[in-house]
Amino acid sequence: MTDASTHWILTLVCEDRPGIVHAISGAVVQANGNITESQQFSSAETGTFFMRLQVVSASTREAFEDALAPVSEQYGMTWRLDVVGRPLRTLVLVSKAGHCLNDMLYRQRAGQLSVDIPLVMANHPDLAPLAEFYDVPFEAHAVAGAEQKAAFERRVLEVVEEHDIELVVLARYMQIISPELCAKLEGRLINIHHSFLPGFKGANPYKQAHARGVKLIGATAHFVTSDLDEGPIIEQNVVRVDHSRTPAELVAIGQDEESRTLTQAVKWFAEDRVLLDQTRTIIFK
């Protein structure tokens, strides 16, 4: 390959049937491509085939797409072609807790997370200094009532349009997203929550968990749907604790798990490693 070669990511989803891998390989060859990474999965439950390839090719995007077109039509594929390492345009929503936002912004600056965050939006002003430290614009809008909440969500959609946002991350944004916004951002809206749901709801879940003597603390990152905290799961982590931990220590441990879990989910999504299989996800690690 020449210095002008591009490293592409190709993901595809279609009905599972014979000949798919052979056909895709032929299209890659036609595009003068060399496969550097290949993963596939056939879902017995849904009869769906999933594939992720990384391909080095000196061909243009148009030439690569032309090579893929007949195969896509033959197998009824849904597919996506992108460049390896391209920063994903990401909007982050927060409230008052800054641990998840800080982790994402730090890893973005350190080159460990391939996202471009043009704006952080919040329903409280508390995290403005954190965003300023990382030189990221920040907007705070009160959502005290239904009208303000609707205005906030309209602003979210404006930002999505203005900045061509590809992913919206709820980094401990403590507001319920309306079904309308969930529908408009379907498949590109990720949330994080602690593992105590639904057992310990409301205020001070870690205090409630401490009182019950929990032995496991964890976090779940998932796609947001209109069913509260029940969207397809992307990543989960857990750590063991015991009776010696104070409520404050449980909070610190939980926040570490939330940050780690959310950042990992965003990283996989940004690398086109997350594909939806109805109510669950296929993760090509």
Backbone as JSON, one array per atom type, in Angstrom:
{
  "sequence": "MTDASTHWILTLVCEDRPGIVHAISGAVVQANGNITESQQFSSAETGTFFMRLQVVSASTREAFEDALAPVSEQYGMTWRLDVVGRPLRTLVLVSKAGHCLNDMLYRQRAGQLSVDIPLVMANHPDLAPLAEFYDVPFEAHAVAGAEQKAAFERRVLEVVEEHDIELVVLARYMQIISPELCAKLEGRLINIHHSFLPGFKGANPYKQAHARGVKLIGATAHFVTSDLDEGPIIEQNVVRVDHSRTPAELVAIGQDEESRTLTQAVKWFAEDRVLLDQTRTIIFK",
  "N": [[0.83, -1.19, 0.0], [0.37, 2.32, -0.62], [1.59, 5.56, 0.55], [-0.62, 7.09, 0.33], [-2.73, 5.56, 1.06], [-5.79, 4.69, 2.77], [-7.04, 3.89, 5.99], [-9.74, 2.04, 6.57], [-12.93, 1.53, 8.25], [-15.35, -0.9, 8.05], [-18.61, -1.71, 8.66], [-21.31, -4.01, 8.79], [-24.68, -5.2, 8.48], [-27.01, -7.77, 8.01], [-29.48, -10.13, 6.78], [-28.79, -13.42, 7.79], [-27.14, -15.6, 5.69], [-25.72, -18.01, 3.32], [-22.53, -17.22, 1.78], [-21.92, -14.55, 2.31], [-19.5, -13.61, 3.52], [-17.62, -14.34, 1.59], [-18.48, -12.78, -0.56], [-18.17, -10.17, 0.42], [-15.42, -10.14, 0.86], [-14.56, -10.31, -1.78], [-15.43, -7.83, -2.74], [-13.79, -6.13, -1.29], [-11.28, -6.81, -2.34], [-11.72, -5.95, -4.95], [-11.74, -3.24, -4.46], [-9.11, -2.79, -4.12], [-8.17, -3.42, -1.58], [-6.75, -4.33, 1.63], [-7.39, -6.54, 4.16], [-7.14, -5.86, 7.53], [-8.22, -6.38, 9.97], [-10.79, -8.5, 11.14], [-14.03, -9.36, 12.12], [-16.87, -11.29, 12.97], [-20.33, -12.23, 13.45], [-23.04, -14.43, 13.91], [-26.38, -14.25, 14.66], [-28.32, -16.49, 16.24], [-30.79, -16.19, 17.37], [-32.1, -14.05, 16.08], [-31.53, -14.42, 13.43], [-29.65, -12.89, 12.1], [-26.8, -11.45, 10.52], [-23.68, -10.13, 11.44], [-20.92, -7.97, 10.9], [-17.6, -6.7, 11.13], [-15.01, -4.97, 9.63], [-11.61, -3.94, 9.21], [-9.88, -2.17, 6.83], [-7.19, -1.54, 4.7], [-6.74, 0.6, 2.06], [-5.93, 2.0, -1.12], [-7.81, 3.08, -2.68], [-10.39, 5.49, -3.45], [-13.08, 6.8, -1.39], [-15.43, 6.78, -2.9], [-14.86, 4.85, -4.86], [-14.58, 2.59, -3.26], [-17.14, 2.41, -2.15], [-18.58, 1.97, -4.51], [-17.68, -0.59, -5.15], [-18.78, -2.0, -3.07], [-21.52, -1.71, -3.43], [-23.05, -3.56, -5.24], [-22.91, -5.94, -3.75], [-24.1, -5.19, -1.37], [-26.7, -4.68, -2.28], [-27.45, -7.21, -3.17], [-27.54, -8.75, -0.82], [-29.14, -7.29, 0.84], [-28.06, -5.42, 2.68], [-27.4, -3.37, 5.56], [-25.04, -0.92, 5.92], [-21.93, 0.65, 6.9], [-19.33, 2.89, 6.26], [-16.3, 4.1, 7.35], [-13.52, 6.15, 8.49], [-10.71, 4.88, 10.14], [-10.08, 5.89, 13.42], [-11.17, 8.46, 13.17], [-12.33, 11.29, 14.84], [-15.32, 11.14, 16.7], [-18.16, 13.13, 16.49], [-19.45, 14.5, 19.3], [-21.9, 15.19, 21.72], [-22.21, 16.14, 25.08], [-24.22, 15.69, 27.91], [-24.83, 16.9, 31.16], [-25.31, 17.09, 34.77], [-24.83, 17.82, 37.95], [-22.8, 16.17, 38.98], [-19.43, 15.5, 38.32], [-17.65, 13.43, 37.65], [-17.81, 11.53, 35.49], [-17.82, 13.2, 33.23], [-15.33, 14.49, 33.56], [-13.57, 12.32, 33.23], [-14.05, 11.59, 30.55], [-13.31, 13.97, 29.18], [-10.65, 14.24, 29.94], [-9.5, 11.89, 28.84], [-10.04, 12.31, 26.16], [-8.41, 14.56, 25.68], [-5.94, 13.38, 26.18], [-5.66, 11.72, 24.06], [-6.76, 9.22, 24.15], [-9.37, 8.67, 23.66], [-11.41, 8.73, 20.97], [-13.05, 11.16, 20.24], [-14.81, 14.18, 19.4], [-15.71, 16.89, 21.13], [-17.81, 19.4, 20.9], [-19.38, 20.86, 22.59], [-20.62, 21.08, 25.93], [-23.6, 20.46, 27.6], [-25.85, 21.42, 30.21], [-28.1, 21.08, 33.04], [-27.58, 22.49, 35.24], [-25.28, 24.97, 36.52], [-22.92, 24.08, 37.66], [-20.71, 22.59, 36.64], [-19.36, 24.16, 34.88], [-16.73, 25.34, 35.34], [-15.11, 23.03, 35.11], [-15.46, 22.23, 32.42], [-14.42, 24.52, 31.24], [-11.74, 24.33, 32.03], [-10.86, 22.33, 30.33], [-11.13, 23.62, 27.97], [-13.58, 23.49, 26.61], [-16.64, 24.52, 25.26], [-19.52, 25.52, 27.2], [-22.87, 25.19, 28.2], [-25.55, 26.13, 30.27], [-28.82, 25.4, 31.22], [-31.78, 25.94, 32.89], [-34.1, 23.46, 34.0], [-36.55, 23.44, 35.36], [-39.3, 23.14, 35.1], [-41.96, 21.78, 32.96], [-42.05, 23.32, 30.61], [-39.48, 24.49, 30.5], [-37.94, 22.19, 30.37], [-38.74, 21.15, 27.9], [-37.79, 23.18, 26.28], [-35.05, 22.92, 26.72], [-34.57, 20.41, 25.54], [-35.23, 21.0, 22.91], [-33.14, 22.72, 22.35], [-31.03, 20.91, 22.52], [-31.5, 19.37, 20.2], [-31.11, 21.36, 18.32], [-28.35, 21.83, 18.63], [-27.38, 19.32, 17.89], [-28.0, 19.4, 15.19], [-26.61, 21.72, 14.34], [-23.89, 21.1, 14.84], [-23.56, 18.73, 13.59], [-23.86, 16.35, 15.13], [-23.0, 13.09, 16.16], [-23.22, 11.39, 18.3], [-24.79, 11.39, 21.46], [-24.14, 11.81, 24.82], [-25.15, 10.93, 28.01], [-23.8, 11.95, 30.7], [-24.15, 11.31, 33.58], [-26.45, 12.88, 33.61], [-29.14, 14.05, 35.16], [-31.92, 13.85, 34.44], [-35.03, 12.76, 33.12], [-35.3, 11.66, 29.84], [-37.39, 12.73, 27.22], [-39.86, 10.73, 25.44], [-40.04, 11.55, 22.79], [-37.55, 12.8, 22.2], [-35.91, 10.62, 22.66], [-36.68, 8.98, 20.54], [-35.86, 10.48, 18.32], [-33.13, 10.44, 18.62], [-32.44, 7.82, 18.49], [-30.42, 4.98, 18.92], [-28.1, 6.43, 19.1], [-27.72, 7.58, 21.55], [-26.44, 7.5, 24.66], [-26.39, 6.31, 27.99], [-25.42, 6.31, 31.49], [-25.61, 4.46, 34.51], [-25.72, 3.63, 38.03], [-25.35, 0.36, 39.57], [-27.39, -0.25, 41.29], [-30.01, 0.0, 40.64], [-33.08, -1.79, 39.99], [-33.28, -1.75, 42.76], [-32.43, 0.16, 44.72], [-33.66, 3.14, 44.67], [-34.04, 6.67, 43.86], [-33.02, 9.31, 46.11], [-29.7, 9.28, 47.52], [-28.67, 6.54, 46.9], [-26.39, 5.04, 47.47], [-26.13, 5.23, 50.2], [-28.41, 3.88, 50.98], [-27.71, 1.38, 49.95], [-25.48, 0.79, 51.51], [-26.68, 0.52, 54.01], [-28.03, -1.83, 53.62], [-26.0, -3.58, 53.34], [-24.59, -4.22, 50.92], [-22.66, -6.22, 48.63], [-21.59, -5.98, 46.15], [-20.68, -3.52, 43.81], [-21.43, -1.67, 40.97], [-21.71, -0.59, 37.48], [-23.7, 0.39, 34.66], [-23.68, 0.93, 31.22], [-25.72, 2.02, 28.63], [-27.85, 2.08, 25.71], [-30.23, 4.67, 25.31], [-33.69, 4.42, 25.66], [-37.28, 4.85, 25.41], [-38.18, 3.34, 27.48], [-37.39, 3.5, 30.72], [-34.06, 3.28, 31.71], [-33.76, 0.78, 30.54], [-32.69, 0.23, 28.07], [-30.77, -1.28, 25.32], [-27.88, -2.92, 26.49], [-24.53, -1.83, 26.66], [-22.05, -1.9, 28.04], [-20.88, -3.26, 31.16], [-19.65, -3.12, 34.5], [-18.21, -4.35, 37.56], [-17.4, -4.36, 41.05], [-16.18, -5.9, 44.04], [-17.22, -5.29, 47.4], [-17.12, -4.77, 51.01], [-18.28, -5.02, 54.48], [-16.7, -3.14, 55.73], [-16.53, -0.8, 54.34], [-17.34, 2.62, 54.14], [-20.26, 4.74, 53.6], [-19.35, 6.97, 52.06], [-17.02, 5.95, 50.92], [-18.12, 3.96, 49.34], [-19.49, 5.53, 47.49], [-17.31, 6.76, 46.17], [-16.05, 4.52, 45.03], [-18.12, 3.63, 43.4], [-18.39, 5.81, 41.64], [-15.98, 5.69, 40.27], [-16.35, 3.28, 38.87], [-18.56, 3.98, 37.29], [-17.45, 6.02, 35.67], [-15.39, 4.61, 34.32], [-16.88, 2.65, 32.98], [-18.7, 4.09, 31.34], [-16.92, 5.57, 29.69], [-15.64, 3.48, 28.35], [-17.78, 2.39, 26.9], [-18.4, 4.54, 25.21], [-15.99, 4.71, 23.81], [-15.95, 2.24, 22.39], [-18.22, 2.64, 20.82], [-17.44, 4.87, 19.32], [-15.5, 3.7, 17.79], [-16.88, 2.17, 16.05], [-17.67, -0.36, 16.98], [-19.95, -1.3, 18.09], [-22.93, -2.83, 17.54], [-26.41, -3.08, 16.93], [-28.66, -5.59, 17.91], [-31.65, -5.96, 17.83], [-32.98, -5.95, 20.96], [-30.56, -6.17, 22.24], [-26.94, -5.8, 22.28], [-24.25, -6.22, 19.93], [-20.92, -6.55, 20.44], [-17.92, -5.89, 19.05], [-14.94, -6.4, 20.14]],
  "CA": [[0.0, 0.0, 0.0], [1.12, 3.56, -0.72], [1.36, 6.52, 1.63], [-1.95, 7.68, 0.12], [-3.75, 4.6, 1.47], [-6.65, 5.04, 3.89], [-7.45, 2.76, 6.83], [-11.19, 2.14, 6.66], [-13.75, 0.61, 9.04], [-16.59, -1.28, 7.38], [-19.52, -2.53, 9.46], [-22.49, -4.37, 8.01], [-25.71, -6.03, 9.1], [-27.97, -8.28, 7.03], [-30.0, -11.47, 7.06], [-27.71, -14.41, 7.72], [-27.25, -16.65, 4.67], [-24.4, -18.38, 2.79], [-21.87, -16.45, 0.76], [-21.72, -13.15, 2.65], [-18.09, -13.32, 3.74], [-16.95, -14.45, 0.29], [-18.87, -11.63, -1.38], [-17.54, -8.97, 0.98], [-13.99, -10.24, 0.58], [-14.37, -9.97, -3.18], [-15.59, -6.38, -2.89], [-12.58, -5.52, -0.74], [-10.24, -7.02, -3.34], [-12.03, -5.06, -6.07], [-11.38, -1.89, -4.04], [-7.66, -2.82, -3.86], [-8.04, -3.35, -0.13], [-6.13, -5.4, 2.41], [-8.1, -6.65, 5.43], [-6.22, -5.89, 8.68], [-8.95, -6.9, 11.13], [-12.08, -9.03, 10.71], [-14.84, -10.01, 13.15], [-18.23, -11.54, 12.51], [-21.2, -12.95, 14.4], [-24.37, -14.79, 13.42], [-27.33, -14.34, 15.76], [-29.29, -17.57, 16.05], [-32.1, -15.73, 17.83], [-32.75, -13.14, 15.12], [-31.16, -14.77, 12.07], [-28.96, -11.72, 11.56], [-25.35, -11.54, 10.4], [-22.99, -8.89, 11.77], [-19.51, -8.05, 10.53], [-16.78, -5.48, 11.21], [-13.72, -5.12, 8.99], [-10.72, -2.81, 9.0], [-9.3, -2.4, 5.51], [-6.3, -0.54, 4.15], [-6.95, 0.67, 0.62], [-5.54, 3.24, -1.79], [-8.97, 3.55, -3.44], [-11.19, 6.56, -2.88], [-14.34, 6.37, -0.78], [-16.39, 6.52, -3.96], [-14.52, 3.57, -5.48], [-14.88, 1.54, -2.28], [-18.6, 2.3, -2.09], [-19.03, 1.35, -5.77], [-17.38, -2.02, -5.05], [-19.68, -2.59, -2.09], [-22.92, -1.52, -3.8], [-23.77, -4.75, -5.7], [-23.0, -6.92, -2.66], [-25.1, -4.66, -0.46], [-28.02, -4.88, -2.87], [-27.73, -8.65, -3.25], [-27.82, -9.31, 0.49], [-29.99, -6.38, 1.61], [-27.24, -5.02, 3.82], [-27.21, -2.03, 6.12], [-23.61, -0.88, 6.13], [-21.34, 1.96, 7.21], [-17.91, 2.96, 5.93], [-15.72, 5.26, 8.0], [-12.07, 6.14, 8.57], [-10.2, 4.49, 11.45], [-9.54, 6.95, 14.25], [-11.81, 9.75, 12.99], [-13.04, 11.67, 16.07], [-16.77, 11.14, 16.59], [-18.73, 14.37, 16.99], [-20.16, 14.04, 20.49], [-22.48, 16.15, 22.66], [-22.3, 15.57, 26.42], [-25.18, 16.31, 28.82], [-24.48, 16.66, 32.56], [-26.04, 17.83, 35.81], [-23.88, 18.36, 38.93], [-21.68, 15.25, 39.2], [-18.46, 15.72, 37.25], [-16.65, 12.38, 37.48], [-17.85, 10.95, 34.14], [-17.39, 14.23, 32.29], [-13.89, 14.67, 33.71], [-12.87, 11.17, 32.65], [-14.15, 11.67, 29.1], [-12.53, 15.1, 28.68], [-9.23, 13.93, 30.13], [-9.07, 10.88, 27.88], [-10.03, 12.95, 24.85], [-7.19, 15.38, 25.58], [-4.78, 12.48, 26.2], [-5.63, 10.92, 22.83], [-7.21, 7.85, 24.45], [-10.78, 8.56, 23.31], [-11.51, 9.38, 19.68], [-14.27, 11.96, 20.13], [-14.69, 15.63, 19.3], [-16.81, 17.4, 21.94], [-17.91, 20.83, 20.64], [-20.19, 21.54, 23.61], [-21.22, 20.37, 27.07], [-24.84, 21.1, 28.03], [-26.2, 21.02, 31.57], [-29.26, 21.71, 33.66], [-27.05, 23.26, 36.37], [-24.03, 25.61, 36.11], [-21.82, 23.65, 38.54], [-19.55, 22.0, 35.96], [-18.77, 25.11, 33.93], [-15.27, 25.44, 35.51], [-14.47, 21.82, 34.61], [-15.44, 22.33, 30.97], [-13.49, 25.61, 30.9], [-10.39, 23.81, 32.2], [-10.52, 21.55, 29.15], [-11.38, 24.48, 26.81], [-14.78, 23.04, 25.92], [-17.78, 25.4, 25.52], [-20.47, 24.99, 28.18], [-24.16, 25.88, 28.3], [-26.44, 25.69, 31.35], [-30.22, 25.81, 31.05], [-32.63, 25.39, 33.95], [-35.21, 22.6, 33.54], [-37.38, 23.32, 36.56], [-40.66, 22.74, 34.76], [-42.17, 21.13, 31.67], [-41.68, 24.23, 29.51], [-38.03, 24.61, 30.45], [-37.4, 20.9, 29.92], [-38.98, 21.07, 26.47], [-36.87, 24.13, 25.65], [-33.72, 22.31, 26.78], [-34.48, 19.35, 24.54], [-35.18, 21.65, 21.59], [-31.78, 23.2, 22.19], [-30.22, 19.73, 22.23], [-31.67, 19.04, 18.79], [-30.45, 22.43, 17.56], [-26.91, 21.57, 18.68], [-27.16, 18.13, 17.07], [-28.04, 19.83, 13.8], [-25.56, 22.71, 14.08], [-22.56, 20.51, 14.91], [-23.57, 17.4, 12.96], [-23.55, 15.44, 16.23], [-23.21, 11.67, 15.88], [-23.47, 10.68, 19.56], [-25.12, 12.2, 22.64], [-23.8, 11.04, 26.01], [-25.69, 11.4, 29.28], [-22.74, 11.7, 31.67], [-24.83, 11.58, 34.85], [-27.48, 13.88, 33.4], [-30.17, 13.51, 36.05], [-33.26, 14.16, 33.98], [-35.62, 11.76, 32.23], [-35.39, 12.11, 28.45], [-38.73, 12.52, 26.68], [-39.95, 9.72, 24.39], [-39.8, 12.19, 21.49], [-36.11, 12.95, 22.01], [-35.37, 9.25, 22.55], [-36.96, 8.49, 19.19], [-35.06, 11.23, 17.35], [-31.71, 10.1, 18.81], [-32.38, 6.36, 18.66], [-29.19, 4.33, 18.49], [-26.93, 7.3, 19.28], [-27.9, 8.24, 22.85], [-25.9, 6.56, 25.64], [-26.55, 6.71, 29.4], [-24.72, 5.53, 32.52], [-26.21, 4.5, 35.84], [-25.14, 2.68, 38.98], [-25.93, -0.99, 39.48], [-28.36, -0.49, 42.36], [-31.37, 0.01, 40.11], [-34.13, -0.96, 40.58], [-33.4, -2.0, 44.19], [-32.28, 1.37, 45.54], [-34.02, 4.26, 43.82], [-34.18, 7.97, 44.5], [-31.86, 9.99, 46.7], [-28.73, 8.54, 48.33], [-28.71, 5.08, 46.7], [-25.24, 4.39, 48.1], [-26.45, 5.14, 51.63], [-29.36, 2.77, 51.08], [-26.97, 0.14, 49.71], [-24.65, 0.57, 52.7], [-27.56, 0.06, 55.07], [-28.41, -3.2, 53.32], [-24.8, -4.41, 53.31], [-24.32, -4.76, 49.58], [-21.34, -6.81, 48.44], [-21.16, -5.68, 44.79], [-20.99, -2.21, 43.26], [-21.1, -1.67, 39.55], [-22.32, 0.42, 36.63], [-24.19, -0.08, 33.36], [-23.82, 1.9, 30.13], [-26.71, 1.46, 27.73], [-28.58, 2.99, 24.84], [-31.43, 5.22, 25.93], [-34.98, 4.25, 25.0], [-38.37, 5.42, 26.2], [-38.29, 2.51, 28.68], [-36.37, 4.06, 31.59], [-32.92, 2.45, 32.12], [-33.94, -0.58, 30.03], [-32.2, 0.13, 26.7], [-29.74, -2.29, 25.07], [-26.69, -2.71, 27.31], [-23.27, -1.79, 25.93], [-20.96, -2.34, 28.91], [-21.13, -3.33, 32.6], [-18.51, -3.46, 35.34], [-18.59, -4.57, 38.95], [-16.29, -4.55, 41.99], [-16.66, -6.4, 45.33], [-17.0, -4.48, 48.59], [-17.55, -5.49, 52.21], [-18.87, -4.24, 55.55], [-15.77, -2.13, 56.23], [-16.62, 0.4, 53.52], [-18.29, 3.66, 54.55], [-21.05, 5.24, 52.45], [-18.53, 7.84, 51.22], [-16.13, 5.1, 50.13], [-18.94, 3.31, 48.32], [-19.72, 6.53, 46.45], [-16.07, 6.91, 45.39], [-15.87, 3.3, 44.23], [-19.16, 3.63, 42.37], [-18.09, 6.81, 40.62], [-14.9, 5.15, 39.44], [-16.93, 2.3, 37.97], [-19.38, 4.69, 36.32], [-16.57, 6.69, 34.72], [-14.72, 3.6, 33.5], [-17.86, 1.95, 32.15], [-19.21, 5.0, 30.32], [-15.86, 5.87, 28.74], [-15.43, 2.29, 27.52], [-18.91, 2.29, 25.97], [-18.22, 5.6, 24.21], [-14.83, 4.32, 22.99], [-16.38, 1.2, 21.46], [-19.16, 3.24, 19.86], [-16.66, 5.73, 18.43], [-14.7, 2.84, 16.91], [-17.83, 1.35, 15.28], [-17.62, -1.73, 17.49], [-21.23, -1.58, 18.73], [-24.03, -3.03, 16.59], [-27.65, -3.43, 17.62], [-29.4, -6.8, 17.54], [-32.93, -5.73, 18.5], [-32.89, -5.42, 22.32], [-29.23, -6.36, 22.81], [-25.87, -5.28, 21.43], [-23.12, -7.04, 19.52], [-19.72, -5.75, 20.67], [-16.71, -6.44, 18.45], [-13.85, -5.81, 20.91]],
  "C": [[0.87, 1.25, 0.0], [0.83, 4.46, 0.47], [-0.01, 7.16, 1.53], [-3.07, 6.74, 0.56], [-4.52, 5.11, 2.69], [-7.0, 3.78, 4.66], [-8.94, 2.93, 7.13], [-11.76, 1.18, 7.71], [-15.03, 0.36, 8.24], [-17.4, -2.15, 8.34], [-20.76, -2.81, 8.63], [-23.4, -5.3, 8.79], [-26.66, -6.48, 8.01], [-28.52, -9.61, 7.51], [-28.88, -12.48, 6.86], [-28.02, -15.47, 6.67], [-25.88, -16.91, 4.05], [-23.85, -17.35, 1.8], [-21.51, -15.02, 1.11], [-20.23, -12.81, 2.76], [-17.31, -13.36, 2.42], [-17.24, -13.22, -0.57], [-18.21, -10.35, -0.88], [-16.04, -8.98, 0.71], [-13.69, -9.88, -0.87], [-14.49, -8.48, -3.43], [-14.37, -5.64, -2.37], [-11.43, -5.65, -1.73], [-10.44, -6.08, -4.52], [-11.64, -3.62, -5.75], [-9.89, -1.79, -3.71], [-7.36, -2.72, -2.37], [-7.36, -4.56, 0.47], [-6.79, -5.42, 3.78], [-7.09, -6.79, 6.57], [-6.9, -6.4, 9.95], [-10.32, -7.35, 10.65], [-12.77, -9.74, 11.87], [-16.25, -10.18, 12.61], [-19.01, -12.32, 13.55], [-22.54, -13.21, 13.73], [-25.29, -15.0, 14.61], [-28.36, -15.42, 15.47], [-30.69, -17.12, 16.42], [-32.83, -14.9, 16.78], [-32.42, -13.46, 13.67], [-30.43, -13.65, 11.34], [-27.45, -11.94, 11.57], [-24.74, -10.17, 10.63], [-21.52, -9.04, 11.42], [-18.85, -6.68, 10.69], [-15.41, -5.79, 10.61], [-12.92, -3.83, 9.11], [-9.91, -3.13, 7.75], [-8.39, -1.24, 5.14], [-6.45, -0.56, 2.64], [-6.5, 2.02, 0.08], [-6.69, 3.8, -2.61], [-9.66, 4.69, -2.72], [-12.42, 5.98, -2.2], [-15.35, 5.98, -1.86], [-16.13, 5.16, -4.61], [-14.84, 2.41, -4.56], [-16.39, 1.33, -2.2], [-19.16, 1.65, -3.35], [-18.79, -0.15, -5.75], [-18.35, -2.72, -4.11], [-21.14, -2.61, -2.56], [-23.62, -2.79, -4.28], [-23.92, -5.82, -4.62], [-24.08, -6.48, -1.67], [-26.51, -4.9, -0.99], [-28.4, -6.36, -2.87], [-28.18, -9.21, -1.9], [-28.7, -8.4, 1.37], [-29.3, -5.84, 2.85], [-27.51, -3.58, 4.25], [-25.74, -1.92, 6.47], [-23.13, 0.55, 6.36], [-19.84, 1.87, 6.93], [-17.35, 4.24, 6.54], [-14.2, 5.09, 8.06], [-11.64, 5.78, 9.99], [-9.64, 5.71, 12.18], [-10.18, 8.31, 14.06], [-12.58, 10.12, 14.26], [-14.55, 11.78, 15.83], [-17.32, 12.42, 17.22], [-19.75, 14.06, 18.08], [-20.63, 15.21, 21.34], [-22.63, 15.46, 24.0], [-23.28, 16.38, 27.26], [-24.83, 15.92, 30.25], [-25.43, 17.41, 33.48], [-25.02, 18.44, 36.77], [-22.66, 17.48, 39.14], [-20.72, 15.3, 38.03], [-17.53, 14.57, 36.94], [-16.63, 11.79, 36.07], [-17.39, 11.95, 33.1], [-15.88, 14.42, 32.36], [-13.12, 13.54, 33.06], [-12.89, 11.25, 31.12], [-13.26, 12.79, 28.54], [-11.03, 14.86, 28.83], [-8.74, 12.95, 29.07], [-9.11, 11.4, 26.45], [-8.75, 13.75, 24.67], [-5.95, 14.51, 25.5], [-4.68, 11.62, 24.95], [-6.08, 9.49, 23.03], [-8.66, 7.61, 24.05], [-11.01, 9.39, 22.05], [-12.87, 10.06, 19.5], [-13.9, 13.43, 19.99], [-15.91, 16.2, 20.01], [-16.88, 18.92, 21.74], [-18.64, 21.6, 21.73], [-20.58, 20.56, 24.71], [-22.46, 21.15, 27.48], [-25.24, 20.56, 29.39], [-27.48, 21.68, 32.01], [-28.88, 22.42, 34.96], [-25.71, 23.86, 35.93], [-22.78, 25.06, 36.79], [-20.56, 23.21, 37.8], [-18.94, 22.92, 34.91], [-17.25, 25.24, 34.1], [-14.52, 24.22, 34.97], [-14.37, 21.86, 33.09], [-14.45, 23.41, 30.52], [-12.04, 25.14, 31.02], [-9.93, 23.04, 30.96], [-10.8, 22.32, 27.84], [-12.54, 23.98, 25.96], [-15.93, 23.99, 26.25], [-18.83, 24.72, 26.39], [-21.74, 25.84, 28.17], [-24.96, 25.28, 29.45], [-27.83, 26.26, 31.13], [-31.04, 25.15, 32.16], [-33.75, 24.55, 33.33], [-36.17, 22.35, 34.7], [-38.8, 22.85, 36.27], [-40.74, 22.16, 33.37], [-41.75, 22.01, 30.51], [-40.17, 24.36, 29.36], [-37.39, 23.31, 29.95], [-37.57, 20.75, 28.4], [-38.04, 22.0, 25.71], [-35.45, 23.58, 25.63], [-33.57, 21.26, 25.69], [-34.5, 19.91, 23.12], [-33.78, 22.17, 21.31], [-30.82, 22.05, 21.89], [-30.29, 19.4, 20.74], [-31.05, 20.11, 17.89], [-28.94, 22.19, 17.49], [-26.56, 20.35, 17.83], [-27.1, 18.51, 15.6], [-26.86, 20.75, 13.47], [-24.17, 22.08, 13.98], [-22.48, 19.13, 14.27], [-23.19, 16.32, 13.97], [-23.92, 14.01, 15.87], [-23.55, 10.86, 17.13], [-23.79, 11.7, 20.65], [-24.93, 11.32, 23.86], [-24.41, 11.7, 27.24], [-24.69, 11.02, 30.37], [-23.23, 12.11, 33.05], [-25.73, 12.81, 34.72], [-28.74, 13.38, 34.09], [-31.56, 14.01, 35.7], [-33.75, 13.05, 33.06], [-35.78, 12.37, 30.84], [-36.78, 11.78, 27.91], [-38.73, 11.42, 25.62], [-39.66, 10.29, 23.0], [-38.31, 12.33, 21.2], [-35.44, 11.59, 21.88], [-35.52, 8.73, 21.13], [-36.06, 9.17, 18.17], [-33.57, 10.88, 17.44], [-31.51, 8.59, 18.98], [-31.08, 5.8, 18.11], [-27.96, 5.19, 18.61], [-27.05, 8.14, 20.55], [-27.53, 7.23, 23.93], [-25.99, 7.14, 27.04], [-25.7, 5.81, 30.3], [-25.52, 5.58, 33.81], [-25.57, 3.44, 36.73], [-25.92, 1.37, 38.96], [-27.03, -1.25, 40.49], [-29.8, -0.45, 41.88], [-31.8, -1.41, 39.78], [-34.23, -1.07, 42.1], [-33.36, -0.76, 45.05], [-32.47, 2.6, 44.65], [-33.97, 5.56, 44.61], [-32.88, 8.49, 45.08], [-31.0, 9.02, 47.51], [-28.78, 7.02, 48.13], [-27.55, 4.38, 47.38], [-25.45, 4.27, 49.61], [-27.43, 3.99, 51.86], [-28.64, 1.43, 50.92], [-26.09, -0.22, 50.91], [-25.48, -0.01, 53.83], [-27.99, -1.4, 54.87], [-27.21, -4.14, 53.22], [-24.49, -5.02, 51.96], [-22.87, -5.25, 49.48], [-20.78, -6.54, 47.04], [-21.59, -4.27, 44.41], [-20.59, -2.22, 41.8], [-21.79, -0.55, 38.81], [-22.69, -0.2, 35.3], [-24.28, 1.09, 32.4], [-24.73, 1.27, 29.08], [-27.26, 2.52, 26.8], [-29.85, 3.44, 25.55], [-32.64, 4.94, 25.04], [-36.05, 4.87, 25.88], [-38.67, 4.59, 27.43], [-37.12, 2.86, 29.61], [-35.34, 3.02, 32.02], [-33.04, 1.0, 31.64], [-33.47, -0.74, 28.59], [-31.12, -0.92, 26.55], [-28.43, -1.95, 25.78], [-25.43, -2.8, 26.45], [-22.13, -2.33, 26.78], [-21.41, -2.33, 30.37], [-19.83, -3.69, 33.31], [-18.97, -3.59, 36.77], [-17.33, -4.75, 39.79], [-16.88, -5.01, 43.33], [-16.31, -5.41, 46.44], [-17.44, -5.3, 49.81], [-18.02, -4.5, 53.28], [-17.98, -3.1, 56.04], [-15.88, -0.8, 55.48], [-17.68, 1.36, 54.06], [-19.13, 4.07, 53.35], [-20.23, 6.12, 51.53], [-17.57, 7.02, 50.36], [-16.89, 4.37, 49.03], [-19.23, 4.27, 47.17], [-18.5, 6.67, 45.56], [-15.83, 5.71, 44.49], [-16.87, 3.28, 43.08], [-18.88, 4.63, 41.27], [-16.96, 6.37, 39.71], [-15.45, 4.15, 38.41], [-17.79, 2.95, 36.91], [-18.52, 5.34, 35.25], [-15.94, 5.69, 33.76], [-15.69, 2.95, 32.51], [-18.37, 2.84, 31.03], [-18.14, 5.29, 29.26], [-15.6, 4.68, 27.82], [-16.53, 2.15, 26.48], [-18.78, 3.32, 24.85], [-17.07, 5.24, 23.27], [-15.24, 3.27, 21.96], [-17.31, 1.77, 20.4], [-18.4, 4.08, 18.84], [-15.83, 4.93, 17.43], [-15.57, 1.91, 16.07], [-17.77, -0.12, 15.68], [-18.94, -2.17, 18.12], [-22.32, -1.67, 17.67], [-25.26, -3.53, 17.34], [-28.28, -4.69, 17.02], [-30.71, -6.78, 18.31], [-32.71, -5.17, 19.91], [-31.53, -5.65, 22.98], [-28.19, -5.81, 21.83], [-24.87, -6.38, 21.1], [-21.89, -6.14, 19.64], [-18.51, -6.47, 20.07], [-15.51, -5.77, 19.11], [-12.53, -5.94, 20.16]]
}
